[in-house]
Amino acid sequence: MQPILPILHDFPLQSLNTFGIAARARHYLRVTDGAQLAAACADPALAALPRLVLGGGSNLLFTRDFDGLVLHMALAGRAIVGQLDGATLVRAQAGENWHGFVQWTLAQGLGGLENLSLIPGTVGAAPIQNIGAYGAEIKDVFHSLTAFDMASGELRTLGAAECRFGYRDSLFKHPEGARLVVLDVTFALPRDWQPNVRYAELAQALIEAGIGAPTPRQVSDAVVAIRQRKLPDPAVIGNAGSFFKNPVVSGEQCERLLAAFPDLVHHRQPDGSEKLAAGWLIDRCGWKGRSMGAAGVYPKQALVLVNNGGARGEDVVQLARAIQADVAQRYGVQLEPEPVFI
Ligand SMILES: Cc1cc2nc3c(=O)[nH]c(=O)nc-3n(C[C@H](O)[C@H](O)[C@H](O)COP(=O)(O)OP(=O)(O)OC[C@H]3O[C@@H](n4cnc5c(N)ncnc54)[C@H](O)[C@@H]3O)c2cc1C
């Protein structure tokens, strides 16, 4: 028997997105069980609606009300599910809070996710843009995920290769993966854990704390401290973290830019391309701390756009466009937004 779906109407979304943008959903379903998704897709009236899968709303920008069905992922649960090739397999349901899950793995004595501490949002959204920070990405310890296919109504298990993870990218951000809803994610956390302190600021913080051979917990604590120092807390000031991806340019383009701007911040990639620091480009265009209406650039980090209070999604879009135009004009580099515009 299909479950009765507790669908709400004209539902406010302001508290469900970290930018704190006022927007409403025509229909809203808090999904606590995968069977509800199957029921929603089997209902012809609901299946005909535009759908938005919502996690913690920390990588979204609402530019209007959503005239369709919001599926708010609230599936809960996490467990150790097995051992495989020197790794412990841990699985969490899509609605689990990401940072809470990372802390839980550490409490189990398992390292591997500590560099990704304090990233807002849910476990189910983590694979969507292959979340990354401090020299790590989830693809490094990803094992598999279960997804519900909203077109066929089938459950699918996808391994890392099928997820096609890239820099802030995966299958799910492309048309062929857009109908997949992540229900749970499994990680393979190495029993023979080694700290990943390639990121200079993290290594420096551990040295300054006098920690030579850190535990996973100590790495997590250091990451949390750095993030709290540098990034605005969405509970206090609305934002979606980094607003632009770091642009990747060819080696030749980077050389040309370096000739004109010798202090350009760039990181060589294994394929010879160069990743530029978007925050540096924005800062050098003079945007740090500036505002346009109620939307602004965070004074401590030019890559973060903020809602100074009462901003509409359109205000943030206007600000982002102005920044993109300046960076394109000065450096010939096109910045691409990281959050999804709704
Ligand atoms: C202060 C701050 C710091 C941040 N720092 C980082 C960082 O260091 N690194 C980083 O990578 N990101 C960072 N982010 C961005 C954000 O936290 C991540 O992208 C996070 O994974 C988004 O999770 P969410 O649950 O909030 O997703 P949402 O914003 O709700 O959704 C994001 C996208 O994923 C889709 N989606 C959500 N859940 C599912 C699901 N179960 N199945 C299918 N699709 C789904 C949505 O439809 C949408 O397209 C930061 C954000 C903030 C506010």
The ligand as an SDF file (V2000), in Angstrom:
LIG
                    3D

 53 58  0  0  0  0  0  0  0  0999 V2000
   29.5900   28.4160    5.4660 C   0  0  0  0  0  0  0  0  0  0  0  0
   29.6430   27.4120    4.3430 C   0  0  0  0  0  0  0  0  0  0  0  0
   30.8220   26.7550    4.0630 C   0  0  0  0  0  0  0  0  0  0  0  0
   30.8950   25.8170    3.0350 C   0  0  0  0  0  0  0  0  0  0  0  0
   32.0800   25.1800    2.8050 N   0  0  0  0  0  0  0  0  0  0  0  0
   32.1700   24.2620    1.8250 C   0  0  0  0  0  0  0  0  0  0  0  0
   33.4030   23.5730    1.5830 C   0  0  0  0  0  0  0  0  0  0  0  0
   34.3970   23.7860    2.2730 O   0  0  0  0  0  0  0  0  0  0  0  0
   33.4390   22.6720    0.5870 N   0  0  0  0  0  0  0  0  0  0  0  0
   32.3550   22.3850   -0.1800 C   0  0  0  0  0  0  0  0  0  0  0  0
   32.4730   21.5320   -1.0750 O   0  0  0  0  0  0  0  0  0  0  0  0
   31.1740   23.0030    0.0240 N   0  0  0  0  0  0  0  0  0  0  0  0
   31.0510   23.9290    0.9970 C   0  0  0  0  0  0  0  0  0  0  0  0
   29.8580   24.5870    1.2210 N   0  0  0  0  0  0  0  0  0  0  0  0
   28.7260   24.2930    0.3440 C   0  0  0  0  0  0  0  0  0  0  0  0
   27.7310   23.2460    0.9330 C   0  0  0  0  0  0  0  0  0  0  0  0
   27.8630   23.1440    2.3140 O   0  0  0  0  0  0  0  0  0  0  0  0
   27.9230   21.8690    0.3180 C   0  0  0  0  0  0  0  0  0  0  0  0
   27.8060   21.9200   -1.0900 O   0  0  0  0  0  0  0  0  0  0  0  0
   26.9130   20.8460    0.8540 C   0  0  0  0  0  0  0  0  0  0  0  0
   27.2290   19.5540    0.3910 O   0  0  0  0  0  0  0  0  0  0  0  0
   25.4820   21.1780    0.4520 C   0  0  0  0  0  0  0  0  0  0  0  0
   24.6330   20.3070    1.1860 O   0  0  0  0  0  0  0  0  0  0  0  0
   23.1140   20.6190    1.4110 P   0  0  0  0  0  0  0  0  0  0  0  0
   22.5170   19.4290    2.0680 O   0  0  0  0  0  0  0  0  0  0  0  0
   22.9450   21.9070    2.1060 O   0  0  0  0  0  0  0  0  0  0  0  0
   22.6050   20.7190   -0.0880 O   0  0  0  0  0  0  0  0  0  0  0  0
   21.5010   21.6860   -0.6960 P   0  0  0  0  0  0  0  0  0  0  0  0
   22.0180   23.0830   -0.7030 O   0  0  0  0  0  0  0  0  0  0  0  0
   20.1970   21.4490   -0.0740 O   0  0  0  0  0  0  0  0  0  0  0  0
   21.4620   21.1630   -2.1950 O   0  0  0  0  0  0  0  0  0  0  0  0
   22.5730   21.3590   -3.0570 C   0  0  0  0  0  0  0  0  0  0  0  0
   22.3130   20.5850   -4.3600 C   0  0  0  0  0  0  0  0  0  0  0  0
   22.2790   19.1920   -4.1080 O   0  0  0  0  0  0  0  0  0  0  0  0
   21.0130   18.6280   -4.4740 C   0  0  0  0  0  0  0  0  0  0  0  0
   20.6960   17.6240   -3.4540 N   0  0  0  0  0  0  0  0  0  0  0  0
   20.6270   17.7960   -2.1150 C   0  0  0  0  0  0  0  0  0  0  0  0
   20.3860   16.6220   -1.5050 N   0  0  0  0  0  0  0  0  0  0  0  0
   20.2860   15.6900   -2.4860 C   0  0  0  0  0  0  0  0  0  0  0  0
   20.0250   14.2860   -2.4940 C   0  0  0  0  0  0  0  0  0  0  0  0
   19.8400   13.5830   -1.3630 N   0  0  0  0  0  0  0  0  0  0  0  0
   19.9810   13.6530   -3.6990 N   0  0  0  0  0  0  0  0  0  0  0  0
   20.1610   14.3360   -4.8630 C   0  0  0  0  0  0  0  0  0  0  0  0
   20.4100   15.6600   -4.9100 N   0  0  0  0  0  0  0  0  0  0  0  0
   20.4770   16.3270   -3.7270 C   0  0  0  0  0  0  0  0  0  0  0  0
   20.0470   19.8060   -4.4890 C   0  0  0  0  0  0  0  0  0  0  0  0
   18.9520   19.5720   -5.3520 O   0  0  0  0  0  0  0  0  0  0  0  0
   20.9540   20.9190   -5.0060 C   0  0  0  0  0  0  0  0  0  0  0  0
   21.0930   20.8050   -6.4100 O   0  0  0  0  0  0  0  0  0  0  0  0
   29.7550   25.5280    2.2540 C   0  0  0  0  0  0  0  0  0  0  0  0
   28.5470   26.1930    2.5360 C   0  0  0  0  0  0  0  0  0  0  0  0
   28.4910   27.1310    3.5790 C   0  0  0  0  0  0  0  0  0  0  0  0
   27.1860   27.7980    3.8820 C   0  0  0  0  0  0  0  0  0  0  0  0
  1  2  1  0
  2  3  1  0
  2 52  2  0
  3  4  2  0
  4  5  1  0
  4 50  1  0
  5  6  2  0
  6  7  1  0
  6 13  1  0
  7  8  2  0
  7  9  1  0
  9 10  1  0
 10 11  2  0
 10 12  1  0
 12 13  2  0
 13 14  1  0
 14 15  1  0
 14 50  1  0
 15 16  1  0
 16 17  1  0
 16 18  1  0
 18 19  1  0
 18 20  1  0
 20 21  1  0
 20 22  1  0
 22 23  1  0
 23 24  1  0
 24 25  2  0
 24 26  1  0
 24 27  1  0
 27 28  1  0
 28 29  2  0
 28 30  1  0
 28 31  1  0
 31 32  1  0
 32 33  1  0
 33 34  1  0
 33 48  1  0
 34 35  1  0
 35 36  1  0
 35 46  1  0
 36 37  1  0
 36 45  1  0
 37 38  2  0
 38 39  1  0
 39 40  1  0
 39 45  2  0
 40 41  1  0
 40 42  2  0
 42 43  1  0
 43 44  2  0
 44 45  1  0
 46 47  1  0
 46 48  1  0
 48 49  1  0
 50 51  2  0
 51 52  1  0
 52 53  1  0
M  END
$$$$
